[in-house]
Amino acid sequence: IGDRFNESPLTLQGVDYMVEAVHREEDQALELKWDLEAIRWLQDNVEGSPVVLEAHNDQYRWSSRIANYTGLPTVIGWPWHQIQQRTAYSYAITDRAQDVREMYETTNEKRALDLLRRYQVKYVVVGDLERITYSGNGLEKFETLGQKVFENQGTAIYEARWD
């Protein structure tokens, strides 16, 4: 843990480290407390198992944090077990990763809506990780495509208006 995060007190609460933890992605610091607040909002306000769109990266990175800490499904989480155990279908992992990138980066709202509907995405997370991971102006489209239901200094969550 010392290689990835700053030191924090030991606790039995699995998310407590996020209150003060700073993680680095692409040589940029991410204060995890903003994602923690978003995770807690989802835990307190979302019913059922709607799909959440969040950043996708390689293994051992900060991606899949929303799915990991809420139990909500995401378009693509940690892919290694699927690639390892279902090698013949590994193309599906690559396809999903490309679709996630396109959903975040495209400025073509029609294409974004097609993909959001295909994967039945109900919530879109735009946090510091997404801003670091995805380039261009594509993130701006969620302001008009979705309804912002949560926002703090580092993370916003948009709810589907595209059902």
Solvent accessible surface area in square Angstrom, and as a share of the most:
residue,aa,sasa,rsa
1,I,157,0.80
2,G,64,0.62
3,D,147,0.76
4,R,120,0.44
5,F,31,0.13
6,N,64,0.33
7,E,164,0.73
8,S,43,0.28
9,P,112,0.70
10,L,182,0.90
11,T,68,0.40
12,L,180,0.90
13,Q,114,0.50
14,G,59,0.56
15,V,32,0.19
16,D,53,0.27
17,Y,44,0.17
18,M,0,0.00
19,V,74,0.42
20,E,114,0.51
21,A,2,0.02
22,V,56,0.32
23,H,17,0.07
24,R,139,0.51
25,E,3,0.01
26,E,112,0.50
27,D,123,0.64
28,Q,93,0.41
29,A,59,0.46
30,L,3,0.02
31,E,73,0.33
32,L,1,0.00
33,K,70,0.30
34,W,37,0.13
35,D,6,0.03
36,L,5,0.03
37,E,76,0.34
38,A,0,0.00
39,I,1,0.00
40,R,104,0.38
41,W,57,0.20
42,L,2,0.01
43,Q,97,0.43
44,D,119,0.61
45,N,80,0.41
46,V,23,0.13
47,E,161,0.72
48,G,65,0.63
49,S,84,0.54
50,P,26,0.16
51,V,29,0.17
52,V,0,0.00
53,L,0,0.00
54,E,1,0.01
55,A,0,0.00
56,H,27,0.12
57,N,20,0.10
58,D,100,0.52
59,Q,49,0.22
60,Y,149,0.57
61,R,83,0.30
62,W,18,0.06
63,S,14,0.09
64,S,5,0.03
65,R,1,0.01
66,I,0,0.00
67,A,20,0.15
68,N,105,0.54
69,Y,61,0.23
70,T,31,0.18
71,G,65,0.63
72,L,17,0.09
73,P,53,0.33
74,T,24,0.14
75,V,5,0.03
76,I,10,0.05
77,G,22,0.21
78,W,104,0.37
79,P,10,0.06
80,W,105,0.37
81,H,89,0.40
82,Q,78,0.35
83,I,51,0.26
84,Q,98,0.44
85,Q,117,0.52
86,R,119,0.43
87,T,94,0.55
88,A,84,0.65
89,Y,135,0.51
90,S,34,0.22
91,Y,133,0.50
92,A,37,0.29
93,I,25,0.13
94,T,72,0.42
95,D,68,0.35
96,R,94,0.34
97,A,27,0.21
98,Q,111,0.49
99,D,16,0.08
100,V,1,0.00
101,R,105,0.38
102,E,57,0.25
103,M,0,0.00
104,Y,0,0.00
105,E,46,0.21
106,T,24,0.14
107,T,96,0.56
108,N,85,0.43
109,E,76,0.34
110,K,144,0.61
111,R,75,0.27
112,A,0,0.00
113,L,36,0.18
114,D,57,0.30
115,L,0,0.00
116,L,0,0.00
117,R,120,0.44
118,R,142,0.52
119,Y,29,0.11
120,Q,142,0.63
121,V,3,0.02
122,K,61,0.26
123,Y,16,0.06
124,V,0,0.00
125,V,0,0.00
126,V,10,0.06
127,G,0,0.00
128,D,41,0.21
129,L,1,0.00
130,E,0,0.00
131,R,112,0.41
132,I,33,0.17
133,T,23,0.14
134,Y,8,0.03
135,S,80,0.51
136,G,66,0.63
137,N,99,0.51
138,G,1,0.01
139,L,26,0.13
140,E,115,0.52
141,K,13,0.06
142,F,0,0.00
143,E,94,0.42
144,T,92,0.53
145,L,18,0.09
146,G,2,0.02
147,Q,98,0.44
148,K,74,0.31
149,V,40,0.23
150,F,31,0.13
151,E,106,0.48
152,N,32,0.16
153,Q,145,0.65
154,G,3,0.03
155,T,4,0.02
156,A,8,0.06
157,I,0,0.00
158,Y,11,0.04
159,E,44,0.20
160,A,14,0.11
161,R,143,0.52
162,W,7,0.03
163,D,133,0.69
